[in-house]
């Protein structure tokens, strides 16, 4: 990840967040959006019809874990000083 180490600026010592922090924050936002996309779906053809797919592993277990991991990554991206 040599390109990640090149993301520096002469004003980085003066600013609370560096360019690397902003890059990690953007990655965290993408992870959170991915988690919400994994939660989406499960609609039925009609309002009276029940679709059992809303209780799938992807929507009940995987998607919340991905969202929580995204928020944890955001906390790391904000607090880490590069």
Biopython code that builds the backbone (N, CA, C, O; Angstrom):
import numpy as np
from Bio.PDB.StructureBuilder import StructureBuilder

atoms = [
    (1, "UNK", "N", (0.824, -1.175, 0.000)),
    (1, "UNK", "CA", (0.000, 0.000, 0.000)),
    (1, "UNK", "C", (0.872, 1.244, 0.000)),
    (1, "UNK", "O", (0.735, 2.119, 0.855)),
    (2, "UNK", "N", (1.760, 1.305, -0.963)),
    (2, "UNK", "CA", (2.639, 2.460, -1.066)),
    (2, "UNK", "C", (1.867, 3.729, -1.393)),
    (2, "UNK", "O", (2.235, 4.813, -0.940)),
    (3, "UNK", "N", (0.791, 3.603, -2.183)),
    (3, "UNK", "CA", (0.019, 4.787, -2.548)),
    (3, "UNK", "C", (-0.657, 5.393, -1.323)),
    (3, "UNK", "O", (-0.884, 6.602, -1.278)),
    (4, "UNK", "N", (-0.984, 4.554, -0.318)),
    (4, "UNK", "CA", (-1.611, 5.062, 0.897)),
    (4, "UNK", "C", (-0.630, 5.916, 1.693)),
    (4, "UNK", "O", (-1.027, 6.906, 2.307)),
    (5, "UNK", "N", (0.646, 5.540, 1.686)),
    (5, "UNK", "CA", (1.664, 6.310, 2.404)),
    (5, "UNK", "C", (1.988, 7.619, 1.698)),
    (5, "UNK", "O", (2.500, 8.544, 2.329)),
    (6, "UNK", "N", (1.699, 7.717, 0.401)),
    (6, "UNK", "CA", (1.951, 8.952, -0.338)),
    (6, "UNK", "C", (0.861, 9.995, -0.134)),
    (6, "UNK", "O", (1.021, 11.145, -0.542)),
    (7, "UNK", "N", (-0.253, 9.603, 0.497)),
    (7, "UNK", "CA", (-1.343, 10.543, 0.740)),
    (7, "UNK", "C", (-1.005, 11.437, 1.930)),
    (7, "UNK", "O", (-1.524, 11.231, 3.027)),
    (8, "UNK", "N", (-0.176, 12.386, 1.730)),
    (8, "UNK", "CA", (0.163, 13.319, 2.791)),
    (8, "UNK", "C", (0.251, 14.715, 2.198)),
    (8, "UNK", "O", (0.418, 14.901, 0.992)),
    (9, "UNK", "N", (0.136, 15.661, 3.068)),
    (9, "UNK", "CA", (0.106, 17.052, 2.664)),
    (9, "UNK", "C", (0.964, 17.829, 3.662)),
    (9, "UNK", "O", (1.189, 17.369, 4.781)),
    (10, "UNK", "N", (1.436, 18.990, 3.258)),
    (10, "UNK", "CA", (2.259, 19.773, 4.182)),
    (10, "UNK", "C", (1.432, 20.346, 5.333)),
    (10, "UNK", "O", (1.988, 20.721, 6.365)),
    (11, "UNK", "N", (0.109, 20.417, 5.165)),
    (11, "UNK", "CA", (-0.757, 20.943, 6.220)),
    (11, "UNK", "C", (-1.297, 19.851, 7.137)),
    (11, "UNK", "O", (-2.116, 20.140, 8.010)),
    (12, "UNK", "N", (-0.861, 18.611, 6.964)),
    (12, "UNK", "CA", (-1.399, 17.514, 7.763)),
    (12, "UNK", "C", (-1.109, 17.671, 9.254)),
    (12, "UNK", "O", (-1.907, 17.224, 10.078)),
    (13, "UNK", "N", (-0.006, 18.283, 9.617)),
    (13, "UNK", "CA", (0.312, 18.448, 11.032)),
    (13, "UNK", "C", (-0.583, 19.477, 11.698)),
    (13, "UNK", "O", (-0.734, 19.458, 12.919)),
    (14, "UNK", "N", (-1.178, 20.373, 10.924)),
    (14, "UNK", "CA", (-2.028, 21.421, 11.476)),
    (14, "UNK", "C", (-3.491, 21.005, 11.563)),
    (14, "UNK", "O", (-4.240, 21.547, 12.376)),
    (15, "UNK", "N", (-3.905, 20.052, 10.737)),
    (15, "UNK", "CA", (-5.307, 19.668, 10.656)),
    (15, "UNK", "C", (-5.604, 18.500, 11.599)),
    (15, "UNK", "O", (-4.741, 17.648, 11.815)),
    (16, "UNK", "N", (-6.801, 18.453, 12.154)),
    (16, "UNK", "CA", (-7.142, 17.331, 13.038)),
    (16, "UNK", "C", (-7.287, 16.003, 12.292)),
    (16, "UNK", "O", (-6.975, 14.949, 12.846)),
    (17, "UNK", "N", (-7.756, 16.042, 11.042)),
    (17, "UNK", "CA", (-7.870, 14.841, 10.227)),
    (17, "UNK", "C", (-7.025, 15.006, 8.973)),
    (17, "UNK", "O", (-7.021, 16.068, 8.350)),
    (18, "UNK", "N", (-6.319, 13.961, 8.615)),
    (18, "UNK", "CA", (-5.462, 14.015, 7.426)),
    (18, "UNK", "C", (-6.208, 13.441, 6.229)),
    (18, "UNK", "O", (-7.344, 12.982, 6.351)),
    (19, "UNK", "N", (-5.559, 13.471, 5.082)),
    (19, "UNK", "CA", (-6.153, 12.926, 3.875)),
    (19, "UNK", "C", (-6.380, 11.418, 4.019)),
    (19, "UNK", "O", (-7.351, 10.887, 3.480)),
    (20, "UNK", "N", (-5.509, 10.738, 4.731)),
    (20, "UNK", "CA", (-5.681, 9.306, 4.964)),
    (20, "UNK", "C", (-6.942, 9.041, 5.783)),
    (20, "UNK", "O", (-7.666, 8.080, 5.521)),
    (21, "UNK", "N", (-7.205, 9.898, 6.780)),
    (21, "UNK", "CA", (-8.418, 9.746, 7.566)),
    (21, "UNK", "C", (-9.663, 9.883, 6.688)),
    (21, "UNK", "O", (-10.609, 9.105, 6.813)),
    (22, "UNK", "N", (-9.653, 10.867, 5.809)),
    (22, "UNK", "CA", (-10.807, 11.068, 4.940)),
    (22, "UNK", "C", (-11.002, 9.899, 3.986)),
    (22, "UNK", "O", (-12.139, 9.542, 3.677)),
    (23, "UNK", "N", (-9.934, 9.305, 3.522)),
    (23, "UNK", "CA", (-10.035, 8.130, 2.662)),
    (23, "UNK", "C", (-10.641, 6.958, 3.437)),
    (23, "UNK", "O", (-11.514, 6.258, 2.924)),
    (24, "UNK", "N", (-10.181, 6.748, 4.659)),
    (24, "UNK", "CA", (-10.737, 5.673, 5.477)),
    (24, "UNK", "C", (-12.191, 5.934, 5.840)),
    (24, "UNK", "O", (-12.980, 4.992, 5.913)),
    (25, "UNK", "N", (-12.562, 7.180, 6.067)),
    (25, "UNK", "CA", (-13.953, 7.522, 6.345)),
    (25, "UNK", "C", (-14.823, 7.195, 5.137)),
    (25, "UNK", "O", (-15.928, 6.676, 5.295)),
    (26, "UNK", "N", (-14.342, 7.489, 3.939)),
    (26, "UNK", "CA", (-15.103, 7.177, 2.724)),
    (26, "UNK", "C", (-15.269, 5.662, 2.568)),
    (26, "UNK", "O", (-16.337, 5.197, 2.169)),
    (27, "UNK", "N", (-14.235, 4.899, 2.876)),
    (27, "UNK", "CA", (-14.334, 3.440, 2.813)),
    (27, "UNK", "C", (-15.365, 2.937, 3.829)),
    (27, "UNK", "O", (-16.139, 2.027, 3.533)),
    (28, "UNK", "N", (-15.373, 3.528, 5.019)),
    (28, "UNK", "CA", (-16.353, 3.144, 6.032)),
    (28, "UNK", "C", (-17.784, 3.431, 5.603)),
    (28, "UNK", "O", (-18.686, 2.641, 5.878)),
    (29, "UNK", "N", (-17.995, 4.550, 4.937)),
    (29, "UNK", "CA", (-19.333, 4.885, 4.435)),
    (29, "UNK", "C", (-19.778, 3.857, 3.398)),
    (29, "UNK", "O", (-20.940, 3.450, 3.380)),
    (30, "UNK", "N", (-18.863, 3.445, 2.546)),
    (30, "UNK", "CA", (-19.186, 2.421, 1.538)),
    (30, "UNK", "C", (-19.556, 1.108, 2.220)),
    (30, "UNK", "O", (-20.481, 0.431, 1.772)),
    (31, "UNK", "N", (-18.861, 0.731, 3.287)),
    (31, "UNK", "CA", (-19.181, -0.500, 4.016)),
    (31, "UNK", "C", (-20.569, -0.411, 4.637)),
    (31, "UNK", "O", (-21.327, -1.379, 4.595)),
    (32, "UNK", "N", (-20.908, 0.736, 5.211)),
    (32, "UNK", "CA", (-22.228, 0.926, 5.818)),
    (32, "UNK", "C", (-23.323, 0.853, 4.753)),
    (32, "UNK", "O", (-24.353, 0.213, 4.963)),
    (33, "UNK", "N", (-23.102, 1.504, 3.616)),
    (33, "UNK", "CA", (-24.088, 1.455, 2.531)),
    (33, "UNK", "C", (-24.256, 0.023, 2.035)),
    (33, "UNK", "O", (-25.375, -0.401, 1.747)),
    (34, "UNK", "N", (-23.157, -0.727, 1.932)),
    (34, "UNK", "CA", (-23.242, -2.121, 1.527)),
    (34, "UNK", "C", (-24.095, -2.928, 2.502)),
    (34, "UNK", "O", (-24.879, -3.778, 2.081)),
    (35, "UNK", "N", (-23.951, -2.672, 3.787)),
    (35, "UNK", "CA", (-24.771, -3.362, 4.779)),
    (35, "UNK", "C", (-26.244, -3.061, 4.619)),
    (35, "UNK", "O", (-27.076, -3.960, 4.743)),
    (36, "UNK", "N", (-26.584, -1.803, 4.345)),
    (36, "UNK", "CA", (-27.992, -1.464, 4.143)),
    (36, "UNK", "C", (-28.532, -2.035, 2.839)),
    (36, "UNK", "O", (-29.712, -2.379, 2.763)),
    (37, "UNK", "N", (-27.704, -2.141, 1.826)),
    (37, "UNK", "CA", (-28.132, -2.777, 0.572)),
    (37, "UNK", "C", (-28.405, -4.260, 0.816)),
    (37, "UNK", "O", (-29.349, -4.816, 0.253)),
    (38, "UNK", "N", (-27.594, -4.900, 1.643)),
    (38, "UNK", "CA", (-27.830, -6.300, 1.975)),
    (38, "UNK", "C", (-29.141, -6.489, 2.732)),
    (38, "UNK", "O", (-29.762, -7.546, 2.623)),
    (39, "UNK", "N", (-29.572, -5.495, 3.490)),
    (39, "UNK", "CA", (-30.843, -5.577, 4.216)),
    (39, "UNK", "C", (-32.046, -5.379, 3.317)),
    (39, "UNK", "O", (-33.144, -5.813, 3.667)),
    (40, "UNK", "N", (-31.882, -4.752, 2.192)),
    (40, "UNK", "CA", (-33.006, -4.394, 1.329)),
    (40, "UNK", "C", (-33.607, -5.615, 0.660)),
    (40, "UNK", "O", (-32.983, -6.671, 0.563)),
    (41, "UNK", "N", (-34.841, -5.438, 0.199)),
    (41, "UNK", "CA", (-35.508, -6.496, -0.556)),
    (41, "UNK", "C", (-36.525, -7.225, 0.276)),
    (41, "UNK", "O", (-36.856, -6.806, 1.385)),
    (42, "UNK", "N", (-37.024, -8.325, -0.266)),
    (42, "UNK", "CA", (-37.998, -9.138, 0.449)),
    (42, "UNK", "C", (-39.424, -8.684, 0.253)),
    (42, "UNK", "O", (-40.299, -9.027, 1.049)),
    (43, "UNK", "N", (-39.674, -7.916, -0.797)),
    (43, "UNK", "CA", (-41.036, -7.436, -1.004)),
    (43, "UNK", "C", (-41.895, -8.531, -1.620)),
    (43, "UNK", "O", (-41.392, -9.400, -2.331)),
    (44, "UNK", "N", (-43.190, -8.485, -1.343)),
    (44, "UNK", "CA", (-44.133, -9.461, -1.869)),
    (44, "UNK", "C", (-44.808, -8.891, -3.116)),
    (44, "UNK", "O", (-44.775, -7.685, -3.360)),
    (45, "UNK", "N", (-45.417, -9.775, -3.894)),
    (45, "UNK", "CA", (-46.097, -9.348, -5.118)),
    (45, "UNK", "C", (-47.328, -8.516, -4.788)),
    (45, "UNK", "O", (-47.616, -7.544, -5.486)),
    (46, "UNK", "N", (-48.057, -8.877, -3.738)),
    (46, "UNK", "CA", (-49.234, -8.114, -3.313)),
    (46, "UNK", "C", (-49.117, -7.826, -1.823)),
    (46, "UNK", "O", (-48.293, -8.418, -1.127)),
    (47, "UNK", "N", (-49.944, -6.920, -1.350)),
    (47, "UNK", "CA", (-49.898, -6.540, 0.066)),
    (47, "UNK", "C", (-50.412, -7.659, 0.972)),
    (47, "UNK", "O", (-50.011, -7.744, 2.132)),
    (48, "UNK", "N", (-51.285, -8.510, 0.461)),
    (48, "UNK", "CA", (-51.850, -9.596, 1.266)),
    (48, "UNK", "C", (-50.943, -10.815, 1.316)),
    (48, "UNK", "O", (-51.159, -11.707, 2.136)),
    (49, "UNK", "N", (-49.956, -10.869, 0.479)),
    (49, "UNK", "CA", (-49.080, -12.028, 0.377)),
    (49, "UNK", "C", (-47.880, -11.854, 1.319)),
    (49, "UNK", "O", (-47.278, -10.782, 1.371)),
    (50, "UNK", "N", (-47.540, -12.910, 2.058)),
    (50, "UNK", "CA", (-46.394, -12.869, 2.966)),
    (50, "UNK", "C", (-45.206, -13.549, 2.307)),
    (50, "UNK", "O", (-45.333, -14.643, 1.757)),
    (51, "UNK", "N", (-44.062, -12.902, 2.363)),
    (51, "UNK", "CA", (-42.854, -13.462, 1.768)),
    (51, "UNK", "C", (-41.910, -13.875, 2.892)),
    (51, "UNK", "O", (-41.488, -13.042, 3.694)),
    (52, "UNK", "N", (-41.588, -15.137, 2.945)),
    (52, "UNK", "CA", (-40.736, -15.680, 4.000)),
    (52, "UNK", "C", (-39.274, -15.241, 3.849)),
    (52, "UNK", "O", (-38.493, -15.421, 4.784)),
    (53, "UNK", "N", (-38.885, -14.677, 2.715)),
    (53, "UNK", "CA", (-37.498, -14.291, 2.468)),
    (53, "UNK", "C", (-37.015, -13.136, 3.346)),
    (53, "UNK", "O", (-35.816, -12.865, 3.398)),
    (54, "UNK", "N", (-37.919, -12.462, 4.025)),
    (54, "UNK", "CA", (-37.463, -11.374, 4.895)),
    (54, "UNK", "C", (-36.704, -11.900, 6.102)),
    (54, "UNK", "O", (-36.009, -11.135, 6.771)),
    (55, "UNK", "N", (-36.822, -13.182, 6.393)),
    (55, "UNK", "CA", (-36.131, -13.779, 7.522)),
    (55, "UNK", "C", (-34.897, -14.564, 7.092)),
    (55, "UNK", "O", (-34.492, -15.496, 7.787)),
    (56, "UNK", "N", (-34.300, -14.212, 5.977)),
    (56, "UNK", "CA", (-33.123, -14.932, 5.493)),
    (56, "UNK", "C", (-31.887, -14.558, 6.320)),
    (56, "UNK", "O", (-31.859, -13.531, 6.997)),
    (57, "UNK", "N", (-30.875, -15.416, 6.247)),
    (57, "UNK", "CA", (-29.622, -15.184, 6.972)),
    (57, "UNK", "C", (-28.989, -13.857, 6.565)),
    (57, "UNK", "O", (-28.437, -13.142, 7.402)),
    (58, "UNK", "N", (-29.072, -13.538, 5.298)),
    (58, "UNK", "CA", (-28.448, -12.310, 4.789)),
    (58, "UNK", "C", (-29.055, -11.067, 5.439)),
    (58, "UNK", "O", (-28.328, -10.145, 5.810)),
    (59, "UNK", "N", (-30.372, -11.037, 5.579)),
    (59, "UNK", "CA", (-31.037, -9.839, 6.114)),
    (59, "UNK", "C", (-31.031, -9.773, 7.630)),
    (59, "UNK", "O", (-30.967, -8.684, 8.201)),
    (60, "UNK", "N", (-31.095, -10.907, 8.282)),
    (60, "UNK", "CA", (-31.212, -10.922, 9.740)),
    (60, "UNK", "C", (-29.853, -10.914, 10.431)),
    (60, "UNK", "O", (-29.712, -10.304, 11.491)),
    (61, "UNK", "N", (-28.859, -11.571, 9.864)),
    (61, "UNK", "CA", (-27.576, -11.727, 10.545)),
    (61, "UNK", "C", (-26.441, -10.992, 9.847)),
    (61, "UNK", "O", (-25.755, -10.182, 10.470)),
    (62, "UNK", "N", (-26.237, -11.261, 8.575)),
    (62, "UNK", "CA", (-25.073, -10.733, 7.862)),
    (62, "UNK", "C", (-25.113, -9.213, 7.726)),
    (62, "UNK", "O", (-24.124, -8.539, 8.017)),
    (63, "UNK", "N", (-26.241, -8.671, 7.290)),
    (63, "UNK", "CA", (-26.334, -7.231, 7.050)),
    (63, "UNK", "C", (-26.110, -6.395, 8.316)),
    (63, "UNK", "O", (-25.361, -5.420, 8.255)),
    (64, "UNK", "N", (-26.722, -6.728, 9.460)),
    (64, "UNK", "CA", (-26.421, -5.943, 10.671)),
    (64, "UNK", "C", (-24.960, -6.031, 11.108)),
    (64, "UNK", "O", (-24.403, -5.057, 11.615)),
    (65, "UNK", "N", (-24.334, -7.200, 10.912)),
    (65, "UNK", "CA", (-22.919, -7.325, 11.258)),
    (65, "UNK", "C", (-22.075, -6.421, 10.365)),
    (65, "UNK", "O", (-21.136, -5.781, 10.838)),
    (66, "UNK", "N", (-22.406, -6.367, 9.080)),
    (66, "UNK", "CA", (-21.659, -5.506, 8.151)),
    (66, "UNK", "C", (-21.837, -4.037, 8.518)),
    (66, "UNK", "O", (-20.876, -3.269, 8.471)),
    (67, "UNK", "N", (-23.057, -3.636, 8.884)),
    (67, "UNK", "CA", (-23.304, -2.238, 9.263)),
    (67, "UNK", "C", (-22.537, -1.883, 10.537)),
    (67, "UNK", "O", (-21.913, -0.824, 10.606)),
    (68, "UNK", "N", (-22.575, -2.748, 11.531)),
    (68, "UNK", "CA", (-21.854, -2.479, 12.786)),
    (68, "UNK", "C", (-20.351, -2.442, 12.536)),
    (68, "UNK", "O", (-19.644, -1.618, 13.116)),
    (69, "UNK", "N", (-19.863, -3.328, 11.677)),
    (69, "UNK", "CA", (-18.437, -3.298, 11.331)),
    (69, "UNK", "C", (-18.085, -1.996, 10.615)),
    (69, "UNK", "O", (-17.002, -1.450, 10.824)),
    (70, "UNK", "N", (-18.978, -1.501, 9.783)),
    (70, "UNK", "CA", (-18.749, -0.221, 9.104)),
    (70, "UNK", "C", (-18.667, 0.933, 10.090)),
    (70, "UNK", "O", (-17.807, 1.804, 9.962)),
    (71, "UNK", "N", (-19.562, 0.942, 11.078)),
    (71, "UNK", "CA", (-19.507, 2.001, 12.092)),
    (71, "UNK", "C", (-18.250, 1.887, 12.953)),
    (71, "UNK", "O", (-17.659, 2.905, 13.316)),
    (72, "UNK", "N", (-17.838, 0.678, 13.278)),
    (72, "UNK", "CA", (-16.594, 0.499, 14.035)),
    (72, "UNK", "C", (-15.399, 0.978, 13.219)),
    (72, "UNK", "O", (-14.477, 1.585, 13.763)),
    (73, "UNK", "N", (-15.412, 0.707, 11.918)),
    (73, "UNK", "CA", (-14.352, 1.183, 11.039)),
    (73, "UNK", "C", (-14.350, 2.707, 10.969)),
    (73, "UNK", "O", (-13.284, 3.320, 10.900)),
    (74, "UNK", "N", (-15.526, 3.322, 10.986)),
    (74, "UNK", "CA", (-15.623, 4.788, 11.000)),
    (74, "UNK", "C", (-14.992, 5.364, 12.262)),
    (74, "UNK", "O", (-14.265, 6.356, 12.200)),
    (75, "UNK", "N", (-15.265, 4.752, 13.392)),
    (75, "UNK", "CA", (-14.675, 5.223, 14.654)),
    (75, "UNK", "C", (-13.157, 5.132, 14.581)),
    (75, "UNK", "O", (-12.457, 6.056, 14.996)),
    (76, "UNK", "N", (-12.645, 4.020, 14.053)),
    (76, "UNK", "CA", (-11.205, 3.871, 13.897)),
    (76, "UNK", "C", (-10.649, 4.935, 12.949)),
    (76, "UNK", "O", (-9.603, 5.526, 13.215)),
    (77, "UNK", "N", (-11.356, 5.174, 11.841)),
    (77, "UNK", "CA", (-10.870, 6.139, 10.838)),
    (77, "UNK", "C", (-10.820, 7.554, 11.398)),
    (77, "UNK", "O", (-9.955, 8.341, 11.014)),
    (78, "UNK", "N", (-11.722, 7.879, 12.287)),
    (78, "UNK", "CA", (-11.730, 9.224, 12.867)),
    (78, "UNK", "C", (-10.699, 9.362, 13.973)),
    (78, "UNK", "O", (-10.047, 10.401, 14.077)),
    (79, "UNK", "N", (-10.539, 8.347, 14.795)),
    (79, "UNK", "CA", (-9.647, 8.462, 15.952)),
    (79, "UNK", "C", (-8.185, 8.185, 15.651)),
    (79, "UNK", "O", (-7.313, 8.643, 16.390)),
    (80, "UNK", "N", (-7.890, 7.447, 14.582)),
    (80, "UNK", "CA", (-6.506, 7.111, 14.255)),
    (80, "UNK", "C", (-5.775, 8.346, 13.760)),
    (80, "UNK", "O", (-6.258, 9.049, 12.872)),
    (81, "UNK", "N", (-4.629, 8.604, 14.327)),
    (81, "UNK", "CA", (-3.797, 9.743, 13.900)),
    (81, "UNK", "C", (-2.667, 9.236, 13.035)),
    (81, "UNK", "O", (-1.834, 8.450, 13.486)),
    (82, "UNK", "N", (-2.635, 9.685, 11.795)),
    (82, "UNK", "CA", (-1.597, 9.275, 10.848)),
    (82, "UNK", "C", (-0.502, 10.303, 10.801)),
    (82, "UNK", "O", (0.467, 10.140, 10.060)),
]
sb = StructureBuilder()
sb.init_structure("model")
sb.init_model(0)
sb.init_chain("A")
sb.init_seg("    ")
for serial, (resi, resn, name, xyz) in enumerate(atoms, 1):
    if name == "N":
        sb.init_residue(resn, " ", resi, " ")
    sb.init_atom(name, np.array(xyz, "f"), 0.0, 1.0, " ", f" {name:<3s}", serial, name[0])
structure = sb.get_structure()
